[in-house]
Amino acid sequence: MGLFDNLKNVLGGKKDDFIAGATRAPSQVLKENGVDPSGLKFAFGADGTVTVSGEVRREADKASINKLLLTIPGIKQVKQELSVAKVTGKAAAETASAAAAESTDHPPAAESTSPAASPTSNTYTVQPGDTLWKIAKQFYGEGNQYLKIFEANKGLLKDPDHIFPGQELVIPEKSD
C-alpha cells in the first residue's frame, strides 16, 4: 500500500484525486510553507491521526508542522516523534546567522532550559507537557484564567486544548 493509498484511506476519495492535486500530500503542504519534509516519515491512522517522525532543522518547525498538517481535510490529530537535527560547520554558522536575523524581527522567547518564564514576561514558549491551564496558573496564580491567554493568541490557537511545544504565546498582563 503506497502513500496515496494511505491518504485515500485517511482522507477519503479516489487515489486519482490525490494524484490530480485535489488534496495535497502532507509533504507538499509542508514544502509550500517553508518546512523541509525530506527527513520526515508519515504514518496515517484510520481515525484521522497522522504520526510524523524524523528530523527537522529547527525547533520552530515542530509547531509549524502541527499547524500546517491540521489544515489538511481529514487530519484530526498530529502525533510527533521528531528530533531537531544537530548542525555543525558551515551549516551551524548559517543557522546562527539566520537565528540572529530572526531575533531582530521577533521578541526573545523564554529560555529553553527553564520552562518557567518570569511573570512579567510578555511571551512564553510552550514546553512539552504544558497546558493553557498550567501556564495561566504559573503567570496568574489561577489556572481558570487560561481563556485570557487563549483569547490573546486566537491567531495562533484554534482550540485551548491544542497547544504544542515551540509555540510562542503572548501572555497578557495580570489584571488585579
TARA-V772397 format. One record per residue. N is the residue number from 1. SS is DSSP state (@ for helix, = for strand, . for the rest). NEAR is the number of other C-alpha atoms within 10 Angstrom. Layout:
n=N ss=SS near=NEAR
n=N ss=SS near=NEAR
//
This chain:
n=1 ss=. near=5
n=2 ss=. near=7
n=3 ss=@ near=14
n=4 ss=@ near=16
n=5 ss=@ near=16
n=6 ss=@ near=17
n=7 ss=@ near=25
n=8 ss=@ near=18
n=9 ss=@ near=18
n=10 ss=@ near=19
n=11 ss=@ near=19
n=12 ss=. near=14
n=13 ss=. near=14
n=14 ss=. near=14
n=15 ss=@ near=15
n=16 ss=@ near=12
n=17 ss=@ near=14
n=18 ss=@ near=19
n=19 ss=@ near=12
n=20 ss=. near=9
n=21 ss=. near=9
n=22 ss=. near=11
n=23 ss=. near=17
n=24 ss=. near=16
n=25 ss=. near=17
n=26 ss=@ near=21
n=27 ss=@ near=18
n=28 ss=@ near=13
n=29 ss=@ near=18
n=30 ss=@ near=20
n=31 ss=@ near=13
n=32 ss=@ near=10
n=33 ss=. near=12
n=34 ss=. near=10
n=35 ss=. near=20
n=36 ss=. near=17
n=37 ss=. near=19
n=38 ss=. near=11
n=39 ss=. near=12
n=40 ss== near=14
n=41 ss== near=15
n=42 ss== near=18
n=43 ss== near=13
n=44 ss== near=18
n=45 ss=. near=15
n=46 ss=. near=13
n=47 ss=. near=13
n=48 ss=. near=17
n=49 ss== near=17
n=50 ss== near=24
n=51 ss== near=16
n=52 ss== near=21
n=53 ss== near=16
n=54 ss== near=16
n=55 ss== near=21
n=56 ss== near=21
n=57 ss=. near=17
n=58 ss=. near=17
n=59 ss=@ near=16
n=60 ss=@ near=15
n=61 ss=@ near=20
n=62 ss=@ near=23
n=63 ss=@ near=18
n=64 ss=@ near=18
n=65 ss=@ near=22
n=66 ss=@ near=21
n=67 ss=@ near=20
n=68 ss=@ near=15
n=69 ss=@ near=21
n=70 ss=. near=17
n=71 ss=. near=12
n=72 ss=. near=15
n=73 ss=. near=13
n=74 ss=. near=19
n=75 ss=. near=20
n=76 ss=. near=13
n=77 ss== near=16
n=78 ss== near=19
n=79 ss== near=13
n=80 ss== near=17
n=81 ss== near=13
n=82 ss== near=18
n=83 ss== near=14
n=84 ss== near=14
n=85 ss=. near=13
n=86 ss=. near=11
n=87 ss=. near=14
n=88 ss=. near=10
n=89 ss=@ near=7
n=90 ss=@ near=9
n=91 ss=@ near=11
n=92 ss=@ near=12
n=93 ss=@ near=12
n=94 ss=@ near=13
n=95 ss=@ near=15
n=96 ss=@ near=13
n=97 ss=@ near=12
n=98 ss=@ near=11
n=99 ss=@ near=12
n=100 ss=@ near=11
n=101 ss=@ near=11
n=102 ss=@ near=12
n=103 ss=@ near=12
n=104 ss=@ near=9
n=105 ss=@ near=8
n=106 ss=. near=8
n=107 ss=. near=11
n=108 ss=. near=14
n=109 ss=. near=18
n=110 ss=. near=19
n=111 ss=. near=11
n=112 ss=. near=12
n=113 ss=. near=7
n=114 ss=. near=8
n=115 ss=. near=16
n=116 ss=. near=16
n=117 ss=. near=18
n=118 ss=. near=12
n=119 ss=. near=15
n=120 ss=. near=11
n=121 ss=. near=14
n=122 ss=. near=16
n=123 ss== near=19
n=124 ss== near=23
n=125 ss== near=21
n=126 ss=. near=23
n=127 ss=. near=20
n=128 ss=. near=11
n=129 ss=. near=10
n=130 ss=. near=14
n=131 ss=. near=19
n=132 ss=@ near=22
n=133 ss=@ near=18
n=134 ss=@ near=17
n=135 ss=@ near=24
n=136 ss=@ near=21
n=137 ss=@ near=15
n=138 ss=@ near=15
n=139 ss=@ near=23
n=140 ss=@ near=19
n=141 ss=. near=13
n=142 ss=. near=13
n=143 ss=@ near=16
n=144 ss=@ near=13
n=145 ss=@ near=18
n=146 ss=@ near=19
n=147 ss=@ near=14
n=148 ss=@ near=15
n=149 ss=@ near=21
n=150 ss=@ near=24
n=151 ss=@ near=16
n=152 ss=@ near=14
n=153 ss=. near=17
n=154 ss=. near=12
n=155 ss=. near=8
n=156 ss=. near=15
n=157 ss=. near=18
n=158 ss=. near=13
n=159 ss=. near=9
n=160 ss=. near=16
n=161 ss=. near=11
n=162 ss=. near=12
n=163 ss=. near=24
n=164 ss=. near=21
n=165 ss=. near=17
n=166 ss=. near=20
n=167 ss=. near=22
n=168 ss== near=21
n=169 ss== near=22
n=170 ss== near=17
n=171 ss=. near=22
n=172 ss=. near=18
n=173 ss=. near=14
n=174 ss=. near=13
n=175 ss=. near=5
n=176 ss=. near=4
//
